[in-house]
Amino acid sequence: MAFESNPNSVVEQLCQSVSLPKMVRVHQKFDSTHFEPEELPAVVHAQLERENIRKQIRPGMSIAITCGSRGIANIAIIIRAIVDFVKECGANPFVFPAMGSHGGATPEGQLEVLRSYHVTEETMGCPIRATMETVYLGDTVEGKPVFSDKYAHEADGVILCGRIKPHTSFRGPYESGLLKMAVIGMGKQHGAESVHESGFQNMGRIMPQFARVVFDHTNILAGVGIIENAYDQTYKIAALDAQEIWEQEPALLQEANRMMGRLWIEKTDVLVVDRLGKNISGDGMDPNVSGTFGSPGRQRNEVPGPICAQRTVVLDLTDESHGNANGIGVADVTTKRLVDKTDVDITYPNALTSTLVNMVKMPIFSHSDQGAIRLAVRICNEIDKAHPRIVRIANTMEIGHIWVSEALIDEVKAHPNMELEGEPEEWPFDEKGNLW
């Protein structure tokens, strides 16, 4: 069905008087250090070749390799490099989806997520084994049950692979990274639910407790940690043995924090996000960038922090999200297009597992992109509505180039990490009021 505006909509009629300002493209500057994709197989091999890791992979062993649901740059190349190294050691690798309840909490859904990242048996050169079955490993020191993927538990060893970065909903020495992959990713829906039951306010404290049980009852051979720069490029690969994961991941998290992108505009009236999706962030849009935290009281302690926007508009859902609109609940305005793309059977299991049901509540929506943005401006309080401050981004992962309204031009000119890339221009709405 084509996405069309509805001029007879009462909401759109109420917003007709809102005039949108011209926008100008802006380049945001960040550290661009990275590896090119063709370099990565050798980088991964060199990291795994370290004696303390290689000696643990013996001929004939069955080795399970994790692959998560995040849109990690070059993930198929990195996973394939791990597979090839394991084969070189004479062992038998297989890849399994380690993504908690994502993919609709079904094996088929999780395999589809992997396929969308080009992680298949053909591209990896090894079996892909997907199940939602788990094995009970034991209890944490606080009496919480810990579970792990059945196939991974039955393997002779596990190699964790995942991106290390600040989490969207909690703070601690270990956030998104290898420990989280072992606990929530490998825990599938059952294990993820057990962790989240304590609430995100306790996650920084309890996740290491769960991880301790996993490591004590699973032969974790190594972890391949990935850090990306602000341009969604692979900045660093670090292969660690089991003990090194515990010792070094906190420092790698701090390094990832320094490298991640942010919006150099500190405050705006309206933030327009073209698309959200699970391939962008666990929260659909990373609140460390957008400021749209779904877990109360969670925010970055560093300066500068995420942008502060009075209203946030989300226009669309990525195809790679497979209908999972987790995160739309923290937006103020969206579109009928996104509403129609949302698959509640894919979206709701994520919210039920994390217990953050506010993340999947549907905000007020308009029948066109233009109507949604006008609506957001209209419901702002105490702003200059003739000259609104608007920032537009493609998503929270791709922020090297953004758009800002005319009212923000002077701020851009004064900032050392931003530069204008043209002249102000009208929004490129089509005849239906949409941007694409």
LUMTORMAR-475470 format. One line per 10 residues: number of its first residue (from 0); for each residue x, y, z of C-alpha. Coordinates in Angstrom, 3 decimals, padded with zeros to 6 digits. Layout:
# LUMTORMAR-475470
NUM	X:Y:Z ~ ...
This chain:
# LUMTORMAR-475470
0	000.000:000.000:000.000 ~ 001.347:003.417:-000.937 ~ 001.946:005.823:001.911 ~ -000.138:008.920:001.245 ~ -000.982:012.046:003.159 ~ -004.545:012.645:004.224 ~ -005.440:016.329:003.746 ~ -008.773:015.692:005.456 ~ -007.060:014.546:008.643 ~ -008.015:016.807:011.548
10	-004.443:016.660:012.834 ~ -002.946:017.716:009.513 ~ -005.470:020.528:009.207 ~ -004.507:021.791:012.667 ~ -000.862:021.874:011.583 ~ -001.323:023.541:008.204 ~ -000.319:026.915:009.624 ~ 003.108:025.625:010.722 ~ 005.806:026.761:008.310 ~ 008.949:024.617:008.195
20	012.284:026.423:007.863 ~ 014.919:025.771:005.224 ~ 017.558:023.204:006.145 ~ 021.294:023.052:005.469 ~ 023.551:020.005:005.317 ~ 026.285:019.849:007.967 ~ 029.402:017.716:008.275 ~ 030.171:016.508:011.803 ~ 033.831:015.703:012.411 ~ 034.983:012.683:014.414
30	038.041:010.456:014.617 ~ 037.887:008.417:011.395 ~ 040.575:005.827:012.250 ~ 039.416:002.424:010.998 ~ 040.247:-000.802:009.179 ~ 039.145:-001.306:005.600 ~ 036.971:-004.425:005.110 ~ 039.687:-006.224:003.136 ~ 042.081:-005.819:006.064 ~ 039.822:-007.454:008.626
40	040.465:-011.186:007.994 ~ 044.175:-010.674:008.684 ~ 043.451:-008.482:011.729 ~ 041.111:-011.096:013.232 ~ 043.577:-013.890:012.483 ~ 046.444:-012.013:014.139 ~ 044.391:-011.444:017.274 ~ 043.286:-015.081:017.547 ~ 046.804:-016.301:016.760 ~ 047.963:-015.230:020.216
50	049.314:-018.276:022.053 ~ 046.915:-018.050:025.014 ~ 043.970:-018.343:022.607 ~ 045.220:-020.626:019.846 ~ 046.366:-023.350:022.248 ~ 042.791:-023.752:023.527 ~ 041.401:-024.667:020.095 ~ 042.345:-028.287:019.501 ~ 041.706:-030.536:016.501 ~ 038.281:-032.173:016.480
60	036.667:-029.763:018.957 ~ 033.167:-028.481:018.265 ~ 033.340:-024.677:018.519 ~ 030.224:-022.480:018.811 ~ 030.591:-018.892:017.549 ~ 028.064:-016.223:018.544 ~ 026.426:-013.807:016.142 ~ 024.048:-011.175:017.492 ~ 021.201:-009.094:016.101 ~ 022.889:-005.692:015.971
70	023.844:-004.055:012.696 ~ 027.591:-004.348:013.255 ~ 029.765:-003.125:010.410 ~ 031.518:-005.952:008.522 ~ 030.021:-008.574:010.807 ~ 029.883:-011.254:008.090 ~ 033.570:-010.692:007.293 ~ 034.546:-010.858:010.965 ~ 032.519:-013.992:011.734 ~ 033.860:-015.714:008.617
80	037.415:-014.885:009.682 ~ 036.778:-016.522:013.078 ~ 035.311:-019.582:011.346 ~ 038.345:-019.858:009.068 ~ 040.740:-019.598:011.998 ~ 038.929:-022.348:013.902 ~ 039.115:-024.584:010.818 ~ 042.825:-023.800:010.480 ~ 043.245:-025.142:014.016 ~ 041.581:-028.395:012.957
90	038.377:-027.803:014.933 ~ 034.770:-027.844:013.733 ~ 033.032:-024.443:013.961 ~ 029.356:-023.563:013.823 ~ 027.639:-020.213:014.160 ~ 024.538:-019.697:016.271 ~ 022.246:-016.685:016.772 ~ 022.950:-015.179:020.199 ~ 020.310:-012.478:020.427 ~ 018.067:-013.090:023.405
100	014.447:-012.622:022.368 ~ 015.086:-010.802:019.100 ~ 013.766:-012.166:015.828 ~ 010.367:-012.670:017.420 ~ 011.884:-015.153:019.896 ~ 011.771:-017.965:017.317 ~ 014.596:-019.923:015.635 ~ 013.218:-019.009:012.221 ~ 013.071:-015.318:013.090 ~ 016.616:-015.326:014.429
110	017.916:-017.107:011.332 ~ 016.233:-014.460:009.206 ~ 018.056:-011.743:011.146 ~ 021.360:-013.511:010.427 ~ 020.487:-013.861:006.744 ~ 019.842:-010.128:006.547 ~ 023.464:-009.651:007.659 ~ 024.674:-012.162:005.026 ~ 025.500:-014.674:007.741 ~ 024.409:-017.972:006.215
120	025.848:-021.467:005.929 ~ 026.977:-020.627:002.402 ~ 028.754:-017.368:003.304 ~ 030.246:-018.695:006.539 ~ 031.289:-022.080:005.223 ~ 029.984:-023.878:008.299 ~ 026.664:-024.915:009.884 ~ 024.275:-022.377:011.427 ~ 022.434:-023.860:014.398 ~ 019.423:-022.031:015.795
130	017.250:-023.001:018.745 ~ 015.382:-021.289:021.535 ~ 016.056:-024.249:023.826 ~ 018.178:-023.442:026.833 ~ 020.042:-025.336:029.533 ~ 019.862:-024.343:033.192 ~ 023.399:-023.610:034.402 ~ 022.805:-022.712:038.038 ~ 021.925:-019.713:040.186 ~ 023.664:-016.397:040.791
140	024.842:-015.406:044.253 ~ 021.458:-013.686:044.669 ~ 019.541:-016.804:043.652 ~ 018.610:-015.883:040.071 ~ 018.518:-018.773:037.558 ~ 020.962:-018.653:034.648 ~ 020.333:-020.260:031.261 ~ 022.315:-020.764:028.072 ~ 021.737:-021.820:024.461 ~ 021.475:-025.613:024.186
150	023.775:-025.955:021.193 ~ 026.417:-023.696:022.700 ~ 026.293:-025.631:025.966 ~ 026.796:-028.927:024.128 ~ 029.792:-027.624:022.163 ~ 033.360:-028.223:023.332 ~ 033.988:-024.492:023.430 ~ 032.479:-021.086:022.687 ~ 033.960:-018.026:021.010 ~ 032.032:-014.850:021.809
160	031.866:-012.130:019.180 ~ 030.186:-008.778:019.713 ~ 030.452:-005.015:019.627 ~ 031.560:-003.217:022.775 ~ 029.761:000.086:023.372 ~ 027.802:002.073:025.970 ~ 024.422:000.487:026.692 ~ 021.201:002.307:025.983 ~ 019.576:001.659:029.368 ~ 022.118:001.104:032.128
170	025.601:001.988:033.321 ~ 028.317:-000.220:034.767 ~ 031.836:-001.538:034.153 ~ 030.359:-003.984:031.631 ~ 027.614:-002.723:029.314 ~ 027.054:-003.815:025.715 ~ 029.863:-006.213:024.976 ~ 031.171:-009.717:025.433 ~ 029.790:-010.342:028.930 ~ 026.366:-009.187:027.787
180	026.620:-011.470:024.761 ~ 027.348:-014.425:027.072 ~ 024.470:-013.601:029.419 ~ 021.647:-012.155:027.324 ~ 022.589:-013.164:023.788 ~ 023.372:-016.792:024.637 ~ 020.612:-016.867:027.227 ~ 017.956:-016.649:024.492 ~ 014.494:-015.466:025.534 ~ 014.463:-017.535:028.727
190	017.831:-016.321:029.964 ~ 017.324:-012.719:028.873 ~ 014.035:-012.593:030.751 ~ 015.698:-013.859:033.926 ~ 018.297:-011.077:033.755 ~ 015.849:-008.294:032.941 ~ 013.444:-009.307:035.711 ~ 015.530:-007.313:038.189 ~ 015.077:-004.121:036.169 ~ 017.617:-001.987:034.343
200	018.351:-000.010:037.495 ~ 020.127:-003.129:038.787 ~ 021.603:-004.392:035.514 ~ 025.078:-002.964:036.017 ~ 025.321:-004.871:039.288 ~ 023.678:-008.181:038.417 ~ 024.882:-008.828:034.871 ~ 028.408:-009.742:036.045 ~ 026.807:-012.154:038.531 ~ 025.008:-013.926:035.669
210	028.170:-013.863:033.587 ~ 030.149:-015.498:036.369 ~ 027.784:-018.492:036.309 ~ 027.967:-018.705:032.503 ~ 031.776:-018.626:032.503 ~ 031.990:-021.151:035.339 ~ 029.777:-023.653:033.480 ~ 030.771:-022.981:029.863 ~ 034.125:-023.410:028.138 ~ 034.516:-019.832:026.901
220	037.642:-020.072:024.748 ~ 037.819:-016.447:023.659 ~ 035.937:-013.288:022.918 ~ 036.351:-011.130:019.835 ~ 035.417:-007.590:020.838 ~ 034.630:-005.021:018.154 ~ 034.801:-001.253:018.574 ~ 033.421:001.050:015.897 ~ 034.141:004.693:015.230 ~ 031.492:007.383:014.853
230	031.155:006.643:011.129 ~ 030.014:003.039:011.684 ~ 033.427:001.688:010.643 ~ 035.490:-001.011:012.354 ~ 037.981:000.837:014.544 ~ 039.397:-001.979:016.658 ~ 039.354:-005.778:016.986 ~ 040.465:-007.278:020.304 ~ 040.580:-011.039:020.852 ~ 040.714:-011.937:024.550
240	040.815:-015.182:026.454 ~ 038.192:-015.799:029.133 ~ 040.104:-014.142:031.965 ~ 041.133:-011.201:029.786 ~ 037.483:-010.507:028.973 ~ 036.841:-009.827:032.648 ~ 040.011:-007.791:033.038 ~ 040.045:-005.749:029.830 ~ 036.444:-005.210:028.705 ~ 035.883:-002.218:031.080
250	038.811:-000.352:029.485 ~ 037.590:-001.261:025.998 ~ 034.164:000.112:026.944 ~ 035.754:003.423:027.880 ~ 037.613:003.452:024.576 ~ 034.376:002.752:022.710 ~ 032.732:005.588:024.615 ~ 035.388:008.000:023.414 ~ 035.014:006.864:019.802 ~ 031.226:006.880:019.502
260	029.412:009.570:017.595 ~ 027.248:012.277:019.078 ~ 025.368:015.310:017.892 ~ 027.476:018.387:018.539 ~ 024.295:020.478:018.699 ~ 023.475:020.335:022.398 ~ 019.870:021.528:022.336 ~ 017.133:021.719:019.727 ~ 013.383:022.148:019.526 ~ 012.757:019.173:017.257
270	014.896:016.157:016.387 ~ 013.808:014.372:013.210 ~ 015.032:010.771:012.864 ~ 014.441:009.330:009.404 ~ 014.499:005.706:010.526 ~ 014.808:003.565:013.628 ~ 015.480:-000.154:013.754 ~ 017.028:-003.018:015.698 ~ 019.910:-003.025:013.225 ~ 020.633:000.550:014.350
280	020.344:000.080:018.118 ~ 018.707:-002.186:020.654 ~ 016.417:000.750:021.372 ~ 015.779:001.430:017.702 ~ 017.636:004.713:018.068 ~ 020.585:004.999:020.438 ~ 019.638:007.344:023.306 ~ 023.333:008.051:023.838 ~ 022.923:010.068:020.626 ~ 019.240:011.040:020.552
290	018.707:011.611:024.289 ~ 015.538:009.480:024.160 ~ 016.204:007.249:027.157 ~ 013.501:004.683:027.786 ~ 014.788:003.580:031.168 ~ 014.112:006.346:033.718 ~ 017.165:008.043:035.130 ~ 019.569:006.549:032.587 ~ 021.835:008.980:030.826 ~ 025.438:009.555:030.035
300	027.635:011.162:032.638 ~ 030.169:012.471:030.133 ~ 030.260:015.919:028.580 ~ 029.118:016.552:025.933 ~ 026.154:014.284:026.337 ~ 023.326:013.402:023.964 ~ 021.260:016.112:022.322 ~ 018.358:017.567:024.297 ~ 015.301:017.858:022.039 ~ 011.911:019.046:023.217
310	010.190:016.796:020.649 ~ 011.422:013.800:018.667 ~ 009.927:012.629:015.370 ~ 010.586:009.208:013.826 ~ 009.507:008.877:010.202 ~ 010.139:005.260:009.238 ~ 011.328:001.771:010.229 ~ 014.327:000.074:008.620 ~ 013.634:-002.962:006.443 ~ 016.366:-004.817:008.332
320	014.325:-004.492:011.522 ~ 011.786:-006.993:010.144 ~ 008.875:-005.097:011.667 ~ 010.464:-004.687:015.113 ~ 009.605:-001.138:016.191 ~ 011.086:-001.389:019.667 ~ 012.020:002.146:020.713 ~ 009.197:003.982:018.971 ~ 007.589:004.538:022.372 ~ 010.096:007.244:023.324
330	009.304:009.307:020.227 ~ 006.654:012.028:020.424 ~ 005.432:011.812:016.833 ~ 005.628:009.242:014.041 ~ 003.955:008.406:010.725 ~ 001.198:006.081:009.583 ~ 003.850:004.415:007.410 ~ 005.803:003.274:010.476 ~ 002.627:002.192:012.239 ~ 001.713:000.003:009.255
340	005.201:-001.533:009.089 ~ 005.190:-002.521:012.765 ~ 004.765:-006.242:013.463 ~ 003.621:-006.583:017.065 ~ 004.459:-010.298:017.104 ~ 008.088:-009.339:016.446 ~ 008.082:-006.157:018.548 ~ 006.290:-007.202:021.715 ~ 008.481:-010.197:022.740 ~ 011.418:-007.781:023.043
350	009.429:-005.483:025.341 ~ 008.058:-008.335:027.426 ~ 011.548:-009.738:027.915 ~ 013.171:-006.405:028.807 ~ 010.058:-005.304:030.825 ~ 010.318:-001.834:029.212 ~ 006.847:-001.898:027.673 ~ 006.889:001.879:027.309 ~ 009.382:001.353:024.487 ~ 006.724:-000.125:022.205
360	003.827:002.251:022.843 ~ 002.801:003.966:019.620 ~ 003.000:007.787:019.687 ~ 000.668:010.174:017.895 ~ 001.102:009.837:014.129 ~ 000.543:011.808:010.961 ~ -000.280:010.631:007.443 ~ 002.815:012.238:005.919 ~ 006.384:013.120:006.807 ~ 005.627:016.793:006.411
370	002.605:016.483:008.664 ~ 004.614:014.655:011.348 ~ 007.331:017.307:011.431 ~ 004.807:020.140:011.466 ~ 002.974:018.416:014.300 ~ 006.177:018.175:016.341 ~ 006.853:021.885:015.910 ~ 003.266:022.754:016.794 ~ 003.380:020.919:020.130 ~ 006.666:022.512:021.268
380	006.344:024.955:024.131 ~ 007.918:028.390:024.410 ~ 009.924:028.318:021.181 ~ 010.203:030.709:018.258 ~ 007.805:028.891:015.950 ~ 008.636:031.218:013.086 ~ 012.275:030.082:013.342 ~ 012.277:026.625:014.970 ~ 015.536:024.862:015.787 ~ 015.362:021.535:013.950
390	018.000:018.809:013.561 ~ 017.439:015.972:011.099 ~ 019.466:012.733:011.049 ~ 019.231:009.580:008.937 ~ 019.480:007.432:012.086 ~ 021.555:007.432:015.273 ~ 024.310:005.350:013.686 ~ 024.960:007.550:010.648 ~ 025.600:011.050:011.957 ~ 028.649:012.138:010.026
400	026.286:014.273:007.947 ~ 023.167:015.851:009.405 ~ 020.731:018.636:008.494 ~ 019.990:021.668:010.644 ~ 017.514:024.507:010.279 ~ 018.546:028.100:009.578 ~ 018.206:029.036:013.258 ~ 021.171:026.755:014.060 ~ 023.594:028.004:011.395 ~ 025.471:030.367:013.701
410	025.972:027.574:016.240 ~ 027.372:025.320:013.512 ~ 029.770:028.009:012.321 ~ 031.071:028.513:015.852 ~ 031.737:024.819:016.543 ~ 035.176:023.386:015.644 ~ 033.739:019.944:014.841 ~ 031.015:021.078:012.440 ~ 031.042:022.722:009.040 ~ 028.333:023.780:006.594
420	028.154:021.858:003.327 ~ 025.975:024.102:001.231 ~ 023.232:026.675:001.323 ~ 019.863:026.413:003.090 ~ 017.235:024.665:000.986 ~ 013.603:023.657:001.193 ~ 012.609:020.238:002.490 ~ 012.427:017.801:-000.498 ~ 008.856:016.723:000.097 ~ 007.033:015.075:-002.822
430	003.488:015.866:-003.819 ~ 002.214:013.630:-001.011 ~ 004.276:015.372:001.637 ~ 006.855:012.631:001.993 ~ 010.636:012.617:001.826 ~ 010.941:009.372:-000.151
